[in-house]
Amino acid sequence: MTGSLRRAPLLVVPLAVSLALAAGCSTKSPSSGGSGSSGGGGDVSSAKVGFLMPDEASTRYEQHDRPGFVAEMKKLCSGCKVLYQNADADAAKQQQQFNSVISQGAKAIVMDPVDSTAAASLVKQAQSQGVKVIAYDRPIPSAKADYYVSFDNEAIGKAIAASLVDHLKKTKANPASGGVLEVNGSPTDAAAGLIKKGIHESLSGSGYKTLAEYDTPDWEPAKAQQWVSGQVSRFGGKILGIVAANDGTAGGAIAALKAAGTNPVPPVTGNDATTAGLQLIIAGDQYNTISKPSEIVAAAAAKVAMGLLKGDKPKADTTLFGTPTQLFKPTLVTRANIKSAIIDKGIAKASQLCTGRYAAGCKKLGIS
């Protein structure tokens, strides 16, 4: 899934939330007696916190989530240690990493699960040992984690699909002439399921039928490309648009269309506001993406982790899958607002995006 960006004026800012967490890291809970061994209360000035990310296919984890979490932890607790691991889309490897950080003394673990179902046993295992678990980005439906923090994934699906439908209607794409393809995320990712739910809600009743849909194993762009290639052969010019659940699968879809000689390329959605995705928008190959600053969610997760370690009960916006939850609102980005939403906000620099073949598009959009 995908990440990791920030906030355009078009949509709502993060839901107002007070975590009610102390900023310091050496405070002792009044009833703790000074021991932090149970993972709740006590002196946590040298606590260890695991930060387990799911894969390396998306660049967001290394470029945004990890540094965002580490930076916030340093602010909250200079003596605390972050134990970072990346599972490279391997659920068994993540289980080993989970056990490893516990054996190293982690009393709180922030986990973006490779397999949301398999992660349930890890949550129960950790909690039986007094270790707090914060589900991150992807929920864990089959077990009640201590907290869940994420951007609103269902809202992401709704936004990208609704934006595509609006565009098709404005360009007078005839519903009788075809329909849309739907490229979903990983079938083992509960967040991908929420995105898919949002997509279905926006497409339902839109007047545009879904020609076919696909759950992309491990979110791999190459697998999305292979599937879309087959659908191009099957449907040809009947493909009016493609709802892709993130920028990686969008890139795969666009590559398949271009390889088949499709011209013009029908509008394709995305999510994560990656450099590649933004450049495809600049070039006119991708229609939209979602800006969702991973650093915001990473910082929130760090605050929750420290609060739980101190014995506090962080406030939540809502409850999802029986777990106290904090959700942030996503921001839709298209060519129409990429300058104000991305460049002017400092999310990405023109010098970073306007390279090579993208320079002409940047000039046309006034962002070079």
Secondary structure by P-SEA (a helix, b strand, c coil): cccccccccccccccccccccccccccccccccccccccccccccbbbbbbbbcccccccccccaaaaaaaaaaaaccccccccccccccaaaaaaaaaaaaaaccccccccccccccaaaaaaaaaaacbbbbbccccccccccccccccaaaaaaaaaaaaaaaaaaaaccccccbbbbbbbcccccaaaaaaaaaaaaaacccccccccccccccccaaaaaaaaaaaaaaccccccccccccaaaaaaaaaaaaaaccccccbbbbccccaaaaaaaaacccccbbbbcaaaaaaaaaaaaaaaaacbbbbbccccccccbbbbbbbbbccccccccccccccccccccccccaaaaaaaaccc
